[in-house]
Amino acid sequence: MIRDSGGGTYTRGLDLSGTLEGAGGIGGLLARTLSGASYYYHADGNGNVTYTWRTPAKT
């Protein structure tokens, strides 16, 4: 997980090169969590984000 200056965290996996940073761009971005809500990213076979979805914060 990587923390950003806004208090959120990013969860990453392997990118298209099979490493954590080799392909550049958003690479293996899997999710972002901010203020208790999680945002998940789906990418196609070329690494383009094609869909995002959000799970609400737990109250």
Gaussian input, Z-matrix of N, CA and C with variables (Angstrom, degrees):
# hf/3-21g

backbone

0 1
 N
 C     1     B1
 C     2     B2     1     A1
 N     3     B3     2     A2     1     D1
 C     4     B4     3     A3     2     D2
 C     5     B5     4     A4     3     D3
 N     6     B6     5     A5     4     D4
 C     7     B7     6     A6     5     D5
 C     8     B8     7     A7     6     D6
 N     9     B9     8     A8     7     D7
 C    10    B10     9     A9     8     D8
 C    11    B11    10    A10     9     D9
 N    12    B12    11    A11    10    D10
 C    13    B13    12    A12    11    D11
 C    14    B14    13    A13    12    D12
 N    15    B15    14    A14    13    D13
 C    16    B16    15    A15    14    D14
 C    17    B17    16    A16    15    D15
 N    18    B18    17    A17    16    D16
 C    19    B19    18    A18    17    D17
 C    20    B20    19    A19    18    D18
 N    21    B21    20    A20    19    D19
 C    22    B22    21    A21    20    D20
 C    23    B23    22    A22    21    D21
 N    24    B24    23    A23    22    D22
 C    25    B25    24    A24    23    D23
 C    26    B26    25    A25    24    D24
 N    27    B27    26    A26    25    D25
 C    28    B28    27    A27    26    D26
 C    29    B29    28    A28    27    D27
 N    30    B30    29    A29    28    D28
 C    31    B31    30    A30    29    D29
 C    32    B32    31    A31    30    D30
 N    33    B33    32    A32    31    D31
 C    34    B34    33    A33    32    D32
 C    35    B35    34    A34    33    D33
 N    36    B36    35    A35    34    D34
 C    37    B37    36    A36    35    D35
 C    38    B38    37    A37    36    D36
 N    39    B39    38    A38    37    D37
 C    40    B40    39    A39    38    D38
 C    41    B41    40    A40    39    D39
 N    42    B42    41    A41    40    D40
 C    43    B43    42    A42    41    D41
 C    44    B44    43    A43    42    D42
 N    45    B45    44    A44    43    D43
 C    46    B46    45    A45    44    D44
 C    47    B47    46    A46    45    D45
 N    48    B48    47    A47    46    D46
 C    49    B49    48    A48    47    D47
 C    50    B50    49    A49    48    D48
 N    51    B51    50    A50    49    D49
 C    52    B52    51    A51    50    D50
 C    53    B53    52    A52    51    D51
 N    54    B54    53    A53    52    D52
 C    55    B55    54    A54    53    D53
 C    56    B56    55    A55    54    D54
 N    57    B57    56    A56    55    D55
 C    58    B58    57    A57    56    D56
 C    59    B59    58    A58    57    D57
 N    60    B60    59    A59    58    D58
 C    61    B61    60    A60    59    D59
 C    62    B62    61    A61    60    D60
 N    63    B63    62    A62    61    D61
 C    64    B64    63    A63    62    D62
 C    65    B65    64    A64    63    D63
 N    66    B66    65    A65    64    D64
 C    67    B67    66    A66    65    D65
 C    68    B68    67    A67    66    D66
 N    69    B69    68    A68    67    D67
 C    70    B70    69    A69    68    D68
 C    71    B71    70    A70    69    D69
 N    72    B72    71    A71    70    D70
 C    73    B73    72    A72    71    D71
 C    74    B74    73    A73    72    D72
 N    75    B75    74    A74    73    D73
 C    76    B76    75    A75    74    D74
 C    77    B77    76    A76    75    D75
 N    78    B78    77    A77    76    D76
 C    79    B79    78    A78    77    D77
 C    80    B80    79    A79    78    D78
 N    81    B81    80    A80    79    D79
 C    82    B82    81    A81    80    D80
 C    83    B83    82    A82    81    D81
 N    84    B84    83    A83    82    D82
 C    85    B85    84    A84    83    D83
 C    86    B86    85    A85    84    D84
 N    87    B87    86    A86    85    D85
 C    88    B88    87    A87    86    D86
 C    89    B89    88    A88    87    D87
 N    90    B90    89    A89    88    D88
 C    91    B91    90    A90    89    D89
 C    92    B92    91    A91    90    D90
 N    93    B93    92    A92    91    D91
 C    94    B94    93    A93    92    D92
 C    95    B95    94    A94    93    D93
 N    96    B96    95    A95    94    D94
 C    97    B97    96    A96    95    D95
 C    98    B98    97    A97    96    D96
 N    99    B99    98    A98    97    D97
 C   100   B100    99    A99    98    D98
 C   101   B101   100   A100    99    D99
 N   102   B102   101   A101   100   D100
 C   103   B103   102   A102   101   D101
 C   104   B104   103   A103   102   D102
 N   105   B105   104   A104   103   D103
 C   106   B106   105   A105   104   D104
 C   107   B107   106   A106   105   D105
 N   108   B108   107   A107   106   D106
 C   109   B109   108   A108   107   D107
 C   110   B110   109   A109   108   D108
 N   111   B111   110   A110   109   D109
 C   112   B112   111   A111   110   D110
 C   113   B113   112   A112   111   D111
 N   114   B114   113   A113   112   D112
 C   115   B115   114   A114   113   D113
 C   116   B116   115   A115   114   D114
 N   117   B117   116   A116   115   D115
 C   118   B118   117   A117   116   D116
 C   119   B119   118   A118   117   D117
 N   120   B120   119   A119   118   D118
 C   121   B121   120   A120   119   D119
 C   122   B122   121   A121   120   D120
 N   123   B123   122   A122   121   D121
 C   124   B124   123   A123   122   D122
 C   125   B125   124   A124   123   D123
 N   126   B126   125   A125   124   D124
 C   127   B127   126   A126   125   D125
 C   128   B128   127   A127   126   D126
 N   129   B129   128   A128   127   D127
 C   130   B130   129   A129   128   D128
 C   131   B131   130   A130   129   D129
 N   132   B132   131   A131   130   D130
 C   133   B133   132   A132   131   D131
 C   134   B134   133   A133   132   D132
 N   135   B135   134   A134   133   D133
 C   136   B136   135   A135   134   D134
 C   137   B137   136   A136   135   D135
 N   138   B138   137   A137   136   D136
 C   139   B139   138   A138   137   D137
 C   140   B140   139   A139   138   D138
 N   141   B141   140   A140   139   D139
 C   142   B142   141   A141   140   D140
 C   143   B143   142   A142   141   D141
 N   144   B144   143   A143   142   D142
 C   145   B145   144   A144   143   D143
 C   146   B146   145   A145   144   D144
 N   147   B147   146   A146   145   D145
 C   148   B148   147   A147   146   D146
 C   149   B149   148   A148   147   D147
 N   150   B150   149   A149   148   D148
 C   151   B151   150   A150   149   D149
 C   152   B152   151   A151   150   D150
 N   153   B153   152   A152   151   D151
 C   154   B154   153   A153   152   D152
 C   155   B155   154   A154   153   D153
 N   156   B156   155   A155   154   D154
 C   157   B157   156   A156   155   D155
 C   158   B158   157   A157   156   D156
 N   159   B159   158   A158   157   D157
 C   160   B160   159   A159   158   D158
 C   161   B161   160   A160   159   D159
 N   162   B162   161   A161   160   D160
 C   163   B163   162   A162   161   D161
 C   164   B164   163   A163   162   D162
 N   165   B165   164   A164   163   D163
 C   166   B166   165   A165   164   D164
 C   167   B167   166   A166   165   D165
 N   168   B168   167   A167   166   D166
 C   169   B169   168   A168   167   D167
 C   170   B170   169   A169   168   D168
 N   171   B171   170   A170   169   D169
 C   172   B172   171   A171   170   D170
 C   173   B173   172   A172   171   D171
 N   174   B174   173   A173   172   D172
 C   175   B175   174   A174   173   D173
 C   176   B176   175   A175   174   D174

   B1=1.4357
   B2=1.5187
   B3=1.3006
   B4=1.4546
   B5=1.5238
   B6=1.3122
   B7=1.4686
   B8=1.5192
   B9=1.3411
   B10=1.4589
   B11=1.5244
   B12=1.3287
   B13=1.4628
   B14=1.5198
   B15=1.3300
   B16=1.4567
   B17=1.5203
   B18=1.3290
   B19=1.4507
   B20=1.5132
   B21=1.3134
   B22=1.4650
   B23=1.5186
   B24=1.3232
   B25=1.4588
   B26=1.5220
   B27=1.3134
   B28=1.4558
   B29=1.5188
   B30=1.3251
   B31=1.4535
   B32=1.5194
   B33=1.3272
   B34=1.4633
   B35=1.5068
   B36=1.3265
   B37=1.4535
   B38=1.5159
   B39=1.3113
   B40=1.4599
   B41=1.5241
   B42=1.3416
   B43=1.4627
   B44=1.5297
   B45=1.3150
   B46=1.4701
   B47=1.5215
   B48=1.3453
   B49=1.4648
   B50=1.5230
   B51=1.3480
   B52=1.4541
   B53=1.5179
   B54=1.3488
   B55=1.4607
   B56=1.5266
   B57=1.3242
   B58=1.4603
   B59=1.5221
   B60=1.3441
   B61=1.4665
   B62=1.5231
   B63=1.3064
   B64=1.4555
   B65=1.5201
   B66=1.3251
   B67=1.4587
   B68=1.5249
   B69=1.3271
   B70=1.4585
   B71=1.5209
   B72=1.3117
   B73=1.4682
   B74=1.5202
   B75=1.3318
   B76=1.4566
   B77=1.5178
   B78=1.3329
   B79=1.4631
   B80=1.5073
   B81=1.3032
   B82=1.4592
   B83=1.5129
   B84=1.3336
   B85=1.4632
   B86=1.5199
   B87=1.3179
   B88=1.4587
   B89=1.5165
   B90=1.3433
   B91=1.4619
   B92=1.5202
   B93=1.3237
   B94=1.4595
   B95=1.5142
   B96=1.3153
   B97=1.4582
   B98=1.5125
   B99=1.3256
   B100=1.4565
   B101=1.5156
   B102=1.3061
   B103=1.4687
   B104=1.5262
   B105=1.3142
   B106=1.4614
   B107=1.5175
   B108=1.3152
   B109=1.4693
   B110=1.5233
   B111=1.3256
   B112=1.4636
   B113=1.5218
   B114=1.3120
   B115=1.4544
   B116=1.5225
   B117=1.3303
   B118=1.4597
   B119=1.5180
   B120=1.3292
   B121=1.4624
   B122=1.5225
   B123=1.3265
   B124=1.4571
   B125=1.5206
   B126=1.3324
   B127=1.4605
   B128=1.5257
   B129=1.3382
   B130=1.4620
   B131=1.5331
   B132=1.2904
   B133=1.4564
   B134=1.5099
   B135=1.3419
   B136=1.4626
   B137=1.5225
   B138=1.3205
   B139=1.4603
   B140=1.5166
   B141=1.3314
   B142=1.4644
   B143=1.5249
   B144=1.3273
   B145=1.4649
   B146=1.5205
   B147=1.3290
   B148=1.4545
   B149=1.5233
   B150=1.3337
   B151=1.4614
   B152=1.5219
   B153=1.3037
   B154=1.4620
   B155=1.5176
   B156=1.3044
   B157=1.4546
   B158=1.5153
   B159=1.3157
   B160=1.4554
   B161=1.5190
   B162=1.3240
   B163=1.4599
   B164=1.5162
   B165=1.3072
   B166=1.4638
   B167=1.5297
   B168=1.3112
   B169=1.4587
   B170=1.5304
   B171=1.3117
   B172=1.4564
   B173=1.5264
   B174=1.3106
   B175=1.4639
   B176=1.5046
   A1=109.52
   A2=115.22
   A3=122.33
   A4=107.51
   A5=117.32
   A6=121.30
   A7=109.76
   A8=116.54
   A9=119.76
   A10=109.19
   A11=116.64
   A12=120.97
   A13=113.12
   A14=117.45
   A15=121.30
   A16=113.39
   A17=118.01
   A18=121.43
   A19=114.61
   A20=118.29
   A21=121.45
   A22=110.97
   A23=115.76
   A24=121.18
   A25=109.46
   A26=115.96
   A27=123.12
   A28=108.49
   A29=117.09
   A30=122.05
   A31=107.54
   A32=115.91
   A33=121.05
   A34=111.30
   A35=114.86
   A36=122.37
   A37=107.95
   A38=117.41
   A39=121.22
   A40=110.32
   A41=116.04
   A42=120.11
   A43=109.72
   A44=117.45
   A45=121.44
   A46=113.10
   A47=116.93
   A48=119.53
   A49=111.96
   A50=116.30
   A51=120.61
   A52=113.45
   A53=116.60
   A54=121.88
   A55=108.82
   A56=116.21
   A57=119.48
   A58=113.22
   A59=119.13
   A60=120.12
   A61=115.05
   A62=119.48
   A63=121.23
   A64=116.01
   A65=118.94
   A66=121.15
   A67=113.46
   A68=119.20
   A69=121.45
   A70=111.82
   A71=116.45
   A72=121.32
   A73=111.46
   A74=116.63
   A75=118.72
   A76=110.86
   A77=116.70
   A78=120.75
   A79=112.32
   A80=117.01
   A81=122.25
   A82=113.27
   A83=117.77
   A84=120.51
   A85=110.29
   A86=116.13
   A87=121.45
   A88=112.38
   A89=116.92
   A90=119.59
   A91=110.42
   A92=115.14
   A93=123.17
   A94=107.02
   A95=116.27
   A96=121.41
   A97=108.03
   A98=116.21
   A99=122.06
   A100=108.28
   A101=116.56
   A102=122.77
   A103=112.12
   A104=116.71
   A105=121.44
   A106=115.28
   A107=118.50
   A108=121.54
   A109=108.48
   A110=117.23
   A111=121.73
   A112=109.91
   A113=114.92
   A114=122.83
   A115=106.95
   A116=117.24
   A117=122.41
   A118=109.70
   A119=115.98
   A120=121.88
   A121=109.97
   A122=115.80
   A123=121.99
   A124=107.14
   A125=116.76
   A126=120.78
   A127=110.23
   A128=115.40
   A129=119.68
   A130=109.56
   A131=117.75
   A132=122.25
   A133=115.04
   A134=116.81
   A135=121.36
   A136=112.28
   A137=117.82
   A138=121.33
   A139=114.82
   A140=117.76
   A141=121.24
   A142=109.87
   A143=116.73
   A144=119.61
   A145=107.58
   A146=116.28
   A147=120.63
   A148=112.37
   A149=116.59
   A150=119.42
   A151=108.88
   A152=116.51
   A153=121.45
   A154=108.50
   A155=115.63
   A156=118.70
   A157=109.35
   A158=115.14
   A159=122.19
   A160=109.55
   A161=114.93
   A162=120.17
   A163=106.41
   A164=118.50
   A165=120.78
   A166=112.27
   A167=114.38
   A168=120.44
   A169=109.75
   A170=115.94
   A171=120.22
   A172=108.78
   A173=115.89
   A174=118.63
   A175=111.14
   D1=144.98
   D2=178.57
   D3=-122.79
   D4=129.08
   D5=177.49
   D6=-90.37
   D7=141.94
   D8=175.55
   D9=-106.83
   D10=171.74
   D11=-176.48
   D12=-69.27
   D13=-16.08
   D14=179.99
   D15=-88.79
   D16=5.33
   D17=178.35
   D18=90.91
   D19=0.53
   D20=178.84
   D21=-91.00
   D22=171.54
   D23=174.91
   D24=-129.52
   D25=149.61
   D26=176.47
   D27=-114.23
   D28=137.03
   D29=174.64
   D30=-110.31
   D31=127.52
   D32=-177.27
   D33=-122.79
   D34=153.35
   D35=173.49
   D36=-126.47
   D37=-159.72
   D38=179.51
   D39=-74.06
   D40=143.91
   D41=177.90
   D42=-91.58
   D43=-168.92
   D44=-176.04
   D45=-65.66
   D46=-20.72
   D47=178.42
   D48=-83.94
   D49=-6.54
   D50=-178.11
   D51=86.25
   D52=8.40
   D53=178.06
   D54=-121.43
   D55=179.86
   D56=179.96
   D57=-82.24
   D58=-22.14
   D59=-175.68
   D60=-140.79
   D61=4.93
   D62=-171.55
   D63=-68.63
   D64=-30.81
   D65=-174.22
   D66=-88.21
   D67=-15.28
   D68=-178.73
   D69=76.58
   D70=-171.88
   D71=-179.40
   D72=62.54
   D73=-145.01
   D74=178.57
   D75=-78.23
   D76=-10.64
   D77=175.02
   D78=54.72
   D79=-129.24
   D80=-176.06
   D81=-93.58
   D82=36.84
   D83=179.48
   D84=-60.01
   D85=124.51
   D86=179.72
   D87=-106.84
   D88=-41.14
   D89=-174.43
   D90=-160.11
   D91=160.05
   D92=171.70
   D93=-132.45
   D94=136.56
   D95=176.67
   D96=-118.64
   D97=130.62
   D98=-178.94
   D99=-146.88
   D100=126.74
   D101=179.36
   D102=53.25
   D103=37.07
   D104=176.56
   D105=85.41
   D106=-13.72
   D107=177.81
   D108=-93.75
   D109=143.87
   D110=178.59
   D111=-112.43
   D112=139.47
   D113=178.61
   D114=-118.68
   D115=122.93
   D116=-177.23
   D117=-109.52
   D118=146.87
   D119=-175.68
   D120=-120.18
   D121=135.80
   D122=174.73
   D123=-114.02
   D124=133.42
   D125=-179.80
   D126=-120.57
   D127=151.05
   D128=175.82
   D129=-80.93
   D130=-176.16
   D131=-177.51
   D132=-66.74
   D133=-11.71
   D134=177.89
   D135=-100.13
   D136=2.21
   D137=179.00
   D138=88.81
   D139=6.70
   D140=178.47
   D141=-83.10
   D142=131.98
   D143=175.84
   D144=-69.15
   D145=122.96
   D146=-176.79
   D147=-113.62
   D148=-13.58
   D149=-177.19
   D150=-159.61
   D151=140.04
   D152=172.66
   D153=-129.48
   D154=149.07
   D155=173.65
   D156=-143.60
   D157=156.32
   D158=-173.41
   D159=-123.08
   D160=138.78
   D161=170.07
   D162=-108.93
   D163=132.38
   D164=-175.28
   D165=-68.64
   D166=158.27
   D167=176.16
   D168=-66.57
   D169=145.04
   D170=176.66
   D171=-76.11
   D172=136.51
   D173=-179.38
   D174=-106.20

